């Protein structure tokens, strides 16, 4: 039987490279998505700080509105003072005015406190925005490199598939059919080099008679243990064991 082990081995190497290239390509969409999430997370920190500032501003507006309402009440109390007829009523109004002024003082202290907090939040927003912008710039460059890598991998896989399509017609149909069957059963690793009397894939020892037949290389011999196609090699090529 005319067996071209070189072409079968080359086909195996092509399939292995295609598999690895495809795995790398499959990872890229997830990596790109992770980058987008990282960018979004950075700007989410900015948005959360802005929301804190908005709540702070709302609280200050409410406090300022309270001050205006209380001042209006004081105005009413003072207006009522001109119409009171007894010292007791006058004293009561003075006490109301005094209590109202205390509330104003308390509100104004809160306003000052919230203004200081607003300054801190403003710095927080500025810092977070700067970090987010830098992160976006860095991650955008990373995305561009991934896109570039994706194109390179697509071209590489295209070239490998083209070479695969060219080599398949050069392999006898029966041998290619056997290759395909083993490919499906053995997770894509069909060929197993034999060095030092062992199958490289499953590590079973090869019988002396079989070794002689492998060295002669005039027939296809399957490993008695893992079922892969054996071939004699003084140096074992790097194939994935499974």
C-alpha positions as CSV (number, residue, x, y, z in Angstrom):
1,X,0.0,0.0,0.0
2,X,1.3,3.4,-0.9
3,X,1.2,5.4,2.3
4,X,2.5,9.0,2.5
5,X,3.1,9.4,6.2
6,X,4.6,12.8,5.6
7,X,1.3,14.1,4.3
8,X,-0.7,12.5,7.1
9,X,1.6,14.1,9.6
10,X,1.4,17.4,7.9
11,X,-2.4,17.2,7.9
12,X,-2.2,16.5,11.6
13,X,0.0,19.5,12.2
14,X,-2.3,21.7,10.2
15,X,-5.4,20.5,12.1
16,X,-3.6,21.2,15.4
17,X,-2.7,24.7,14.3
18,X,-6.2,25.3,13.0
19,X,-7.6,24.1,16.4
20,X,-5.3,26.4,18.4
21,X,-6.0,29.4,16.1
22,X,-9.7,28.8,16.4
23,X,-9.5,28.6,20.2
24,X,-7.6,32.0,20.3
25,X,-10.2,33.5,18.0
26,X,-13.0,32.2,20.2
27,X,-11.5,34.0,23.2
28,X,-11.3,37.4,21.6
29,X,-15.0,38.4,21.8
30,X,-15.0,37.6,25.5
31,X,-11.8,39.6,26.0
32,X,-13.3,42.6,24.1
33,X,-16.4,42.3,26.2
34,X,-14.3,42.3,29.4
35,X,-12.5,45.5,28.2
36,X,-15.8,47.2,27.6
37,X,-17.0,46.2,31.0
38,X,-13.8,47.5,32.6
39,X,-14.3,50.9,30.8
40,X,-17.9,51.0,31.9
41,X,-17.0,50.2,35.5
42,X,-14.5,53.1,35.5
43,X,-17.1,55.6,34.3
44,X,-19.7,54.1,36.7
45,X,-17.6,55.3,39.6
46,X,-17.8,58.8,38.0
47,X,-21.6,58.5,37.6
48,X,-22.0,57.4,41.2
49,X,-19.9,60.4,42.4
50,X,-22.1,62.7,40.3
51,X,-25.2,61.2,41.8
52,X,-23.8,61.9,45.3
53,X,-23.2,65.5,44.3
54,X,-26.8,65.8,42.9
55,X,-28.2,64.5,46.2
56,X,-25.9,66.9,48.1
57,X,-27.2,69.8,46.0
58,X,-30.8,68.7,46.5
59,X,-30.3,68.6,50.3
60,X,-28.7,72.1,50.2
61,X,-31.6,73.4,48.2
62,X,-34.1,71.9,50.7
63,X,-32.1,73.5,53.6
64,X,-32.0,76.9,51.9
65,X,-35.8,76.6,51.3
66,X,-36.3,75.8,55.0
67,X,-34.3,78.9,55.9
68,X,-36.4,81.1,53.7
69,X,-39.6,79.6,55.1
70,X,-38.4,80.2,58.7
71,X,-37.3,83.8,57.8
72,X,-40.9,84.3,56.5
73,X,-42.2,83.0,59.8
74,X,-40.0,85.4,61.7
75,X,-41.3,88.3,59.5
76,X,-44.8,87.3,60.5
77,X,-43.9,87.1,64.2
78,X,-42.3,90.6,64.0
79,X,-45.4,92.0,62.3
80,X,-47.6,90.5,65.0
81,X,-45.5,92.2,67.7
82,X,-46.9,95.6,66.7
83,X,-50.4,94.4,67.5
84,X,-49.9,92.6,70.8
85,X,-51.6,94.1,73.9
86,X,-49.8,92.3,76.7
87,X,-46.2,91.6,77.8
88,X,-47.0,87.9,77.9
89,X,-48.0,87.8,74.2
90,X,-45.0,90.0,73.4
91,X,-42.6,87.6,75.3
92,X,-44.2,84.6,73.5
93,X,-43.5,86.1,70.1
94,X,-40.0,86.9,71.1
95,X,-39.5,83.3,72.1
96,X,-40.9,82.1,68.8
97,X,-38.6,84.4,67.0
98,X,-35.6,83.2,69.1
99,X,-36.5,79.5,68.4
100,X,-36.9,80.2,64.7
101,X,-33.5,81.9,64.6
102,X,-31.9,78.9,66.2
103,X,-33.5,76.7,63.5
104,X,-32.0,79.1,60.9
105,X,-28.6,78.9,62.5
106,X,-28.8,75.1,62.6
107,X,-29.9,74.9,58.9
108,X,-27.1,77.3,57.9
109,X,-24.5,75.2,59.7
110,X,-25.8,72.2,57.8
111,X,-25.6,74.1,54.5
112,X,-21.9,75.0,55.2
113,X,-21.2,71.4,56.1
114,X,-22.9,70.2,52.8
115,X,-20.9,72.8,50.9
116,X,-17.7,71.3,52.3
117,X,-18.9,67.8,51.4
118,X,-19.7,69.1,47.9
119,X,-16.1,70.3,47.5
120,X,-14.9,66.9,48.5
121,X,-17.3,65.2,46.0
122,X,-16.1,67.6,43.3
123,X,-12.5,66.5,43.8
124,X,-13.7,62.9,43.9
125,X,-15.4,63.4,40.5
126,X,-12.3,65.1,39.1
127,X,-10.0,62.3,40.2
128,X,-12.4,59.5,39.1
129,X,-12.9,61.2,35.7
130,X,-9.1,61.5,35.2
131,X,-8.6,57.8,36.1
132,X,-11.5,56.7,33.8
133,X,-10.2,58.7,30.9
134,X,-6.7,57.2,31.3
135,X,-8.2,53.7,31.7
136,X,-10.3,54.2,28.6
137,X,-7.3,55.3,26.6
138,X,-5.2,52.4,27.7
139,X,-8.0,49.8,27.2
140,X,-9.0,51.3,23.9
141,X,-5.4,50.7,22.7
142,X,-5.7,47.1,24.0
143,X,-8.9,46.7,22.0
144,X,-7.2,47.9,18.9
145,X,-4.4,45.4,19.5
146,X,-7.0,42.6,20.0
147,X,-8.7,43.6,16.7
148,X,-5.4,43.5,15.0
149,X,-4.6,40.1,16.5
150,X,-8.0,38.9,15.4
151,X,-7.3,39.8,11.8
152,X,-3.9,38.2,11.9
153,X,-5.4,35.0,13.3
154,X,-8.2,35.0,10.7
155,X,-5.6,35.3,8.0
156,X,-3.5,32.6,9.5
157,X,-6.5,30.2,9.8
158,X,-7.5,31.0,6.3
159,X,-4.0,30.1,5.1
160,X,-4.0,26.9,7.1
161,X,-7.4,25.9,5.8
162,X,-6.3,26.6,2.2
163,X,-3.2,24.4,2.7
164,X,-5.4,21.7,4.3
165,X,-7.7,21.8,1.3
166,X,-4.7,21.4,-1.0
167,X,-3.2,18.4,0.8
168,X,-6.4,16.4,1.3
169,X,-6.8,15.3,-2.4
170,X,-3.2,14.0,-2.2
171,X,-4.1,11.5,0.5
172,X,-5.8,8.3,-0.6
173,X,-9.6,8.4,0.3
174,X,-9.4,5.3,2.5
175,X,-6.6,6.7,4.5
176,X,-8.2,10.1,4.8
177,X,-11.5,8.5,5.9
178,X,-9.6,6.5,8.6
179,X,-7.9,9.8,9.6
180,X,-11.3,11.5,9.9
181,X,-12.8,8.7,12.0
182,X,-9.9,8.8,14.5
183,X,-10.0,12.6,14.5
184,X,-13.5,12.6,15.8
185,X,-12.9,9.9,18.4
186,X,-9.6,11.1,19.7
187,X,-10.2,14.8,20.2
188,X,-8.4,15.8,17.0
189,X,-5.1,14.0,17.6
190,X,-4.8,11.2,15.1
191,X,-1.0,10.6,14.5
192,X,1.2,9.3,17.3
193,X,5.0,9.3,16.8
194,X,6.8,6.3,18.3
195,X,10.1,6.9,20.0
196,X,11.9,4.7,22.5
197,X,9.4,1.9,21.8
198,X,6.4,3.9,23.2
199,X,3.3,5.4,21.7
200,X,3.8,9.1,22.4
201,X,0.1,9.7,23.0
202,X,-0.8,6.9,25.5
203,X,2.6,5.7,26.5
204,X,2.0,2.1,25.9
205,X,5.0,0.0,24.9
206,X,5.1,-1.1,21.2
207,X,5.8,-4.8,20.5
208,X,9.2,-5.4,18.6
209,X,7.4,-6.9,15.6
210,X,5.2,-3.8,15.3
211,X,8.3,-1.6,15.6
212,X,9.9,-3.3,12.6
213,X,6.7,-2.8,10.6
214,X,6.6,0.9,11.7
215,X,10.2,1.4,10.6
216,X,9.4,-0.2,7.2
217,X,6.6,2.4,6.9
218,X,4.7,0.4,4.3
219,X,1.3,0.0,6.1
220,X,-0.9,1.9,8.5
221,X,-0.7,0.5,12.0
222,X,-3.0,1.6,14.8
223,X,-2.0,1.7,18.4
224,X,-3.5,-1.3,20.2
225,X,-4.4,0.9,23.2
226,X,-5.5,4.4,22.0
227,X,-6.3,3.5,18.3
228,X,-4.2,6.3,16.8
229,X,-2.1,6.0,13.7
230,X,1.5,5.1,14.7
231,X,4.6,6.2,12.8
232,X,8.3,5.9,13.5
233,X,10.1,9.0,14.5
234,X,13.6,9.5,16.0
235,X,12.4,12.8,17.4
236,X,8.8,13.2,18.7
237,X,7.0,16.3,17.3
238,X,4.9,18.4,19.8
239,X,1.4,17.1,19.7
240,X,-1.3,17.5,22.4
241,X,-1.8,14.4,24.5
242,X,-5.3,13.4,25.4
